[in-house]
Amino acid sequence: MENKLGLNEREFTFFTMQIIACGDLHLMKIGEDRALELLKALIEAFVPGDVEPDVFVNFIYRTVQNSMLSSQAYPFETLQQLPPFSEFGRKNLVQLLKFWREKGIEAFENGFRRMFRDGWKAKKPEQEIIRILSGDGKTMETPVRFSTAELEKRITAEYWFITYNYGKEREDWERGVHYSSMQPKTHQMISNWNITLTDGKNIGVYFDTNSD
């Protein structure tokens, strides 16, 4: 799976942590007790002691998302259904690391069992899948329009879209000027990204920032 999704060994380790934090244990065909022990071992081996939990978690989620998106192994919307895109799992992992850091392993274990006690699946919030409603982003006349009404999520989706289509930032492209402007014909507000590919080619990518 790691090869198809574009993950190296370290990223696959992060992916494993994300699967467990999301509760999608069927992807690994393991039970809750084994998942808990595995997560403890991975935390001991890979989580730096001098980095805040939310900083570490945000880093590993962004890292794995970038690799999966740039692999184009699945459609844009399908990839978002995987654990590295789960806000539920991300919040769980931050909280578990805080338990570990502030209160010790026993608190971590108890916190894990509370998160995944009987009935947790029925309470799990539904993950919003950000869909591309229209546009290809190649010109200001064809900006990409996303399904989400939340500004922060649309901004995140812009980065995801560029990563999906052009690869990883700093490996396949460098960001240039980013600004907003108005589409002359429709008066839509447009988010303009200028990026430079590794071959030196400059690309403009355009997004519709209107919420309706």
N, C-alpha and C positions, 0 to 999 in steps of 0.2 A: 504493500500500500504506500510506503514512504516514497518509493521511486515514482509512482504515478502521480502523487500529490506534490512532487518536487521537494520533499523534505530530506535533509541530511540527518545524520545520526543524532546530533544534539536537538534538532528541531523535532524529530520523532519522539524524543524523550519529553519535550515540552507538550507535544500533542497527547501523549499518554496521560500526563497530569491533567490536561484539559478535558479529556474523555472522562476521567474519574470525577473531577469537580462538577461536571455537567450531569453525572449520573447515567451516562450512556454506556453502561458496562457490557451491554450486549455486543458492542463493537469489538470487545476484547475477549468475550466469552469467559468472564470471571465473575465470581460472587463478591458481595460487599466486603466480607472479611479480608479476602485476598486483595481487593482494591485498596482498602485502608492500609494494609501492610506495605503494598507497593508504593503508595503515595508517600508514606513516611520515609521509605528508603530513598525515593527520588528527591524529596525535600532535603534530606541530610546530605545527599551527594551533589546537588546542583543549585540550591538556593544560597546565595551569599549571605553571610551573617550581618554584613554592614549595609545592606540595601533595604529600604523600606518595602514592606509587602506589596503595596499598591504600585510602586515603581517597578518592581520585579515582574509582577503579574502583567502590567500593561506592556512591558517589554516583550515577554514571551508570547502574548496574544498577538501583538503587532507583527512580530517576527514570523510566526507560523501563518498568519493571515497572508502576509506578503508572499511567502513561498507558494502557498496554495493558489492564490490568485494568479501569480505570474506563470504557474504551470499550465493554466487553462485546462486542467484535467476534466473539469465539469463546467457546465454553464454557470454564469455569474450568480444567478439566483440559487442554484443547487449548492454551490460551495457554502453559501451562508447558512445552510441547514446543518453544517458540521460543527462539532464542539468549539473549535477556535473562534467562532463567531457568536457564541452564546453569551449573552450578558448575564444570564442566570449563573452559568458556570464560572465566569470571571469574578463575579461578586462572591461566590462561594469560596473560591480559592484565596481571594484577598482575606476573607474572614478567617479561614482556617489557618493561614500563615500568621495572622495576628494572634490567634489563640496560641499557636506554637511559640511565637516570639515573646508574648507578654505573660502567658500563664502556664506554659509547659505542655509536654506531650499528652498528659492525661486530659487536659482541657481541649486539646486538639482532637483527640479520639472521641471524647464526648460530643464535641461540636459536630464532628463528621456524622456520628450516629443520629444526632438530632436532625440534621439536614436531610438524611435519607431514611428516616423512620417510616413505618407503614403509612401509606396514604400521601406521601410526598409528591408523587407524580400528578395527582389530581390538583395539587396546589401550584405546580410548576407553571410560571407565566409563559404564555405563548411567545415564541421568538418572532419578532417582526422581520420579514424578508423584504429587503429593499429591491423593488423591481424597476427595470428600465421601461418607462412608459412610451417614450418616443425619442427620436434623434440618435445620431451617431457621434455627435461632438466634434465633427471635423470642420465645421464652419459655424459662424455666428447664426446663420439661418437654420442650422440643424443642431441646436444644442441638446444635450441629453437632459431628459426630464425624468426625475425619480418619483417613486410612489409615496415616499414618506413625507408627512407634513412637518416633521421636526427639523429645524434648521441644523442642529448639531449632527443629526444623522445624515442629512444631505451632504454636509461638508465631508463627513467620513466616507460617504459613498463616492464622492468625487475622487478621493485618493484611491479607493478600491478600484474604481473604473480605470483609472490611469495605470495602476499596477497590473490589472488584468490584461490590458491591451498593450502595454509597453514594457512591462517587466519591473524589476526592483529598482527603487530609487538608489542612486549612487553606484549601482552596478550596471544598469541598462540605460538610465537617464538621470539628468540633473535638473532640478527645478530652477526656473528663472523668475521673471516677474509674474505676480499673481494679483489680479485686480478685478473690480466689478465695473460693468458698463451697461448701457441700455441698447437693446436691439432696435435699430432705427425704424424698421417696418412694423413690428408688433409692440414695441415699447416694453418688452420683457427685460427684466434685469438678468444679466448674464455674468456668470463667474468665468473669467478668462485665465487659463493656465498656459504659460509658456514653458516648455521643457526642451532640453537638448539631449538627443540620443547619443550613444557612445560613438556613432560614426560622424558626429558633428552636425547632424541635421536638426534644425529647429522645428518644433511642432507646436501648434496651437490646439488646445482642447477646450471645449465650451460647454457650459452647463446652465440650464434654466434654474435660477434660484427662487422663482416665485412658488408660493406654497399652494396656489389653487390651479 
